[in-house]
Amino acid sequence: MDVRTELNHRERATLRAVAEGHAEISCSCEPDLFVDGLACCDQHTAHRLAHLGLVAPARGGHWGERVPALLTAAGEVALGGLLSPEVAA
């Protein structure tokens, strides 16, 4: 699947927030995403991005613990090089 054409605007914006270091993710099988400390208003998007392997926890944690969210290599590809140079560094 070519996720560059399959992601909607909200999913791309969520990936950018993760790439910019604004997101945390809960350690669970259905991870919740938090942006700037607030629960993401669309947990379906958070779950989809995690299940597609586009975002992941930056480190391990206890069940339910919030840890920094990481944009995976697949997430970077999904954004299609749309990251600004300072975010991509």
Contacts in CASP RR format, 6 or more apart in sequence:
PFRMAT RR
TARGET T0000
AUTHOR 0000-0000-0000
METHOD contacts of the structure
MODEL  1
MDVRTELNHRERATLRAVAEGHAEISCSCEPDLFVDGLACCDQHTAHRLA
HLGLVAPARGGHWGERVPALLTAAGEVALGGLLSPEVAA
3 52 0 8 1.000
3 54 0 8 1.000
3 74 0 8 1.000
3 75 0 8 1.000
3 77 0 8 1.000
3 78 0 8 1.000
4 77 0 8 1.000
4 78 0 8 1.000
4 79 0 8 1.000
4 80 0 8 1.000
7 15 0 8 1.000
7 78 0 8 1.000
10 42 0 8 1.000
10 45 0 8 1.000
11 45 0 8 1.000
11 48 0 8 1.000
11 49 0 8 1.000
12 78 0 8 1.000
12 79 0 8 1.000
12 82 0 8 1.000
14 23 0 8 1.000
14 33 0 8 1.000
14 35 0 8 1.000
14 40 0 8 1.000
14 42 0 8 1.000
14 45 0 8 1.000
14 46 0 8 1.000
14 49 0 8 1.000
14 55 0 8 1.000
15 49 0 8 1.000
15 54 0 8 1.000
15 55 0 8 1.000
15 71 0 8 1.000
15 75 0 8 1.000
15 78 0 8 1.000
15 79 0 8 1.000
16 79 0 8 1.000
16 82 0 8 1.000
16 83 0 8 1.000
16 87 0 8 1.000
17 23 0 8 1.000
17 35 0 8 1.000
17 36 0 8 1.000
18 33 0 8 1.000
18 49 0 8 1.000
18 55 0 8 1.000
18 69 0 8 1.000
18 70 0 8 1.000
18 71 0 8 1.000
19 71 0 8 1.000
19 76 0 8 1.000
19 79 0 8 1.000
19 83 0 8 1.000
19 87 0 8 1.000
19 88 0 8 1.000
20 87 0 8 1.000
21 68 0 8 1.000
21 69 0 8 1.000
22 35 0 8 1.000
22 36 0 8 1.000
23 33 0 8 1.000
23 34 0 8 1.000
23 35 0 8 1.000
23 40 0 8 1.000
23 55 0 8 1.000
23 68 0 8 1.000
23 69 0 8 1.000
24 33 0 8 1.000
24 34 0 8 1.000
24 37 0 8 1.000
24 66 0 8 1.000
24 67 0 8 1.000
24 68 0 8 1.000
24 69 0 8 1.000
25 31 0 8 1.000
25 32 0 8 1.000
25 33 0 8 1.000
25 34 0 8 1.000
25 46 0 8 1.000
25 50 0 8 1.000
25 55 0 8 1.000
25 56 0 8 1.000
25 57 0 8 1.000
25 66 0 8 1.000
25 67 0 8 1.000
25 68 0 8 1.000
25 69 0 8 1.000
26 32 0 8 1.000
26 33 0 8 1.000
26 34 0 8 1.000
26 64 0 8 1.000
26 65 0 8 1.000
26 66 0 8 1.000
26 67 0 8 1.000
27 57 0 8 1.000
27 60 0 8 1.000
27 61 0 8 1.000
27 62 0 8 1.000
27 63 0 8 1.000
27 64 0 8 1.000
27 65 0 8 1.000
27 66 0 8 1.000
27 67 0 8 1.000
28 63 0 8 1.000
28 64 0 8 1.000
30 47 0 8 1.000
31 46 0 8 1.000
31 47 0 8 1.000
31 50 0 8 1.000
31 57 0 8 1.000
32 39 0 8 1.000
32 40 0 8 1.000
32 43 0 8 1.000
32 46 0 8 1.000
33 39 0 8 1.000
33 40 0 8 1.000
33 43 0 8 1.000
33 45 0 8 1.000
33 46 0 8 1.000
33 49 0 8 1.000
33 50 0 8 1.000
33 55 0 8 1.000
33 69 0 8 1.000
34 40 0 8 1.000
34 66 0 8 1.000
40 46 0 8 1.000
46 55 0 8 1.000
49 55 0 8 1.000
50 56 0 8 1.000
52 74 0 8 1.000
52 78 0 8 1.000
53 72 0 8 1.000
53 74 0 8 1.000
53 75 0 8 1.000
54 71 0 8 1.000
54 72 0 8 1.000
54 74 0 8 1.000
54 75 0 8 1.000
54 78 0 8 1.000
55 69 0 8 1.000
55 70 0 8 1.000
55 71 0 8 1.000
55 72 0 8 1.000
55 75 0 8 1.000
56 69 0 8 1.000
56 70 0 8 1.000
56 72 0 8 1.000
57 67 0 8 1.000
57 68 0 8 1.000
57 69 0 8 1.000
57 70 0 8 1.000
58 67 0 8 1.000
58 68 0 8 1.000
58 69 0 8 1.000
58 70 0 8 1.000
59 67 0 8 1.000
59 68 0 8 1.000
60 67 0 8 1.000
61 67 0 8 1.000
71 79 0 8 1.000
76 83 0 8 1.000
76 88 0 8 1.000
81 88 0 8 1.000
END
